[in-house]
Amino acid sequence: MQKGILEISMGVLTRPTSTIRSICQERPIGWAIVVYLVLNLVAALASIGLGDLGDLEFPEGGGLSPAFLAGISILLIIGFPIIGLLTLAVLTAIWHAVASLLGGKGSYGGLFSGFAFANLPAIFVAPLAVIGLLPGIIGALLFGLGSIGLGLWSLALSIVAVRENYAVSTGRAILIYLLPTAILLVLLGLLVAVVALPIGSGLL
């Protein structure tokens, strides 16, 4: 690809199809990891900012101390990006397996890189978090609508990544992307049913 990370990132946001196609072909896994870690760090910082930890009052001799909450914040800043990266690696393996079963011809590294860069819209979480601090319902409403918009944008980019990595149609790419989610929901439903049935029987 021979491009810098900023050029690649701008390409994903402005020319998504051709850029993500190149990402999937060239598999810049190193840059993908850097981008994903930074995005998760931004998300962690935004969540801390929205929590208004500095505005909390602690009664003397009781409650959680500011030092304790500061420690939690540090753990969040360090742990959230790492957990997010590991989660992406596992989920990419699941999607790669599903795509392979459905006849897709692509690489795990290409899909991982594509998924990582597909999360680039999350960089706008930081300014969105500032908007969310506006007083009243306006801030919360704008933050909620903006978060939905960013989520849909990332979803569309992820589907493009599946399509370009496996050279499949858009319809099959949507199927590949949604199938693991559907299977997970079914398994969770079965688990809830298995747990709830004995409880319900005991109440009769």
QUIDAHU-V851665 format. One record per residue. N is the residue number from 0. RES is the residue in three letters. OMEGA is omega in radians with two decimals (none if undefined). Layout:
# QUIDAHU-V851665
((N RES OMEGA) (N RES OMEGA))
This chain:
# QUIDAHU-V851665
((0 MET 3.07) (1 GLN 3.11) (2 LYS 3.09) (3 GLY -3.07) (4 ILE 3.13) (5 LEU 3.12) (6 GLU 3.11) (7 ILE -3.11) (8 SER 3.11) (9 MET 3.10) (10 GLY 3.12) (11 VAL -3.09) (12 LEU -3.05) (13 THR 3.12) (14 ARG -2.94) (15 PRO -3.03) (16 THR -3.10) (17 SER -3.12) (18 THR 3.14) (19 ILE 3.06) (20 ARG 3.11) (21 SER 3.11) (22 ILE -3.12) (23 CYS 3.14) (24 GLN -3.06) (25 GLU 3.09) (26 ARG 3.09) (27 PRO -2.99) (28 ILE 3.12) (29 GLY 3.11) (30 TRP -3.14) (31 ALA 3.13) (32 ILE 3.12) (33 VAL -3.13) (34 VAL -3.07) (35 TYR 3.10) (36 LEU 3.13) (37 VAL -3.14) (38 LEU 3.12) (39 ASN 3.07) (40 LEU 3.09) (41 VAL 3.13) (42 ALA 3.13) (43 ALA 3.13) (44 LEU 3.13) (45 ALA -3.14) (46 SER 3.09) (47 ILE 3.13) (48 GLY 3.13) (49 LEU -3.13) (50 GLY 3.13) (51 ASP -3.09) (52 LEU -3.09) (53 GLY -3.10) (54 ASP -3.12) (55 LEU 3.09) (56 GLU -3.08) (57 PHE 3.10) (58 PRO -3.11) (59 GLU 3.10) (60 GLY -3.12) (61 GLY 3.11) (62 GLY 3.13) (63 LEU -3.11) (64 SER 3.06) (65 PRO 3.13) (66 ALA 3.12) (67 PHE 3.13) (68 LEU 3.07) (69 ALA 3.09) (70 GLY 3.09) (71 ILE 3.13) (72 SER 3.13) (73 ILE 3.10) (74 LEU 3.12) (75 LEU -3.12) (76 ILE -3.12) (77 ILE -3.01) (78 GLY -3.06) (79 PHE 3.11) (80 PRO -3.11) (81 ILE 3.12) (82 ILE 3.11) (83 GLY 3.14) (84 LEU 3.11) (85 LEU 3.11) (86 THR 3.11) (87 LEU -3.14) (88 ALA -3.13) (89 VAL -3.12) (90 LEU 3.09) (91 THR 3.11) (92 ALA 3.13) (93 ILE 3.13) (94 TRP 3.12) (95 HIS 3.11) (96 ALA 3.13) (97 VAL -3.14) (98 ALA 3.14) (99 SER 3.12) (100 LEU -3.13) (101 LEU 3.03) (102 GLY 3.13) (103 GLY 3.14) (104 LYS -3.13) (105 GLY -3.08) (106 SER 3.05) (107 TYR -3.12) (108 GLY 3.10) (109 GLY 3.14) (110 LEU 3.11) (111 PHE 3.14) (112 SER 3.14) (113 GLY 3.12) (114 PHE -3.12) (115 ALA -3.14) (116 PHE 3.11) (117 ALA 3.12) (118 ASN -3.10) (119 LEU 3.08) (120 PRO 3.12) (121 ALA 3.11) (122 ILE 3.13) (123 PHE 3.08) (124 VAL -3.10) (125 ALA 3.08) (126 PRO 3.11) (127 LEU 3.11) (128 ALA 3.09) (129 VAL 3.09) (130 ILE -3.13) (131 GLY 3.13) (132 LEU 3.09) (133 LEU -3.07) (134 PRO 3.09) (135 GLY -3.06) (136 ILE -3.09) (137 ILE -3.13) (138 GLY -3.14) (139 ALA -3.13) (140 LEU 3.13) (141 LEU 3.11) (142 PHE -3.14) (143 GLY 3.14) (144 LEU 3.12) (145 GLY 3.13) (146 SER 3.09) (147 ILE 3.13) (148 GLY 3.12) (149 LEU 3.12) (150 GLY 3.13) (151 LEU 3.10) (152 TRP 3.12) (153 SER 3.11) (154 LEU 3.13) (155 ALA 3.12) (156 LEU 3.12) (157 SER 3.11) (158 ILE 3.05) (159 VAL 3.12) (160 ALA 3.10) (161 VAL -3.11) (162 ARG -3.08) (163 GLU -3.12) (164 ASN -3.07) (165 TYR 3.11) (166 ALA 3.12) (167 VAL 3.11) (168 SER 3.11) (169 THR 3.13) (170 GLY 3.12) (171 ARG 3.10) (172 ALA 3.09) (173 ILE 3.12) (174 LEU 3.13) (175 ILE -3.09) (176 TYR -3.04) (177 LEU -3.06) (178 LEU 3.11) (179 PRO 3.11) (180 THR 3.13) (181 ALA 3.13) (182 ILE 3.13) (183 LEU 3.13) (184 LEU 3.11) (185 VAL 3.13) (186 LEU 3.09) (187 LEU 3.10) (188 GLY 3.11) (189 LEU 3.12) (190 LEU 3.12) (191 VAL 3.14) (192 ALA 3.14) (193 VAL -3.13) (194 VAL -3.05) (195 ALA -3.07) (196 LEU 3.10) (197 PRO 3.12) (198 ILE 3.12) (199 GLY 3.13) (200 SER -3.14) (201 GLY -3.14) (202 LEU -3.11) (203 LEU none))
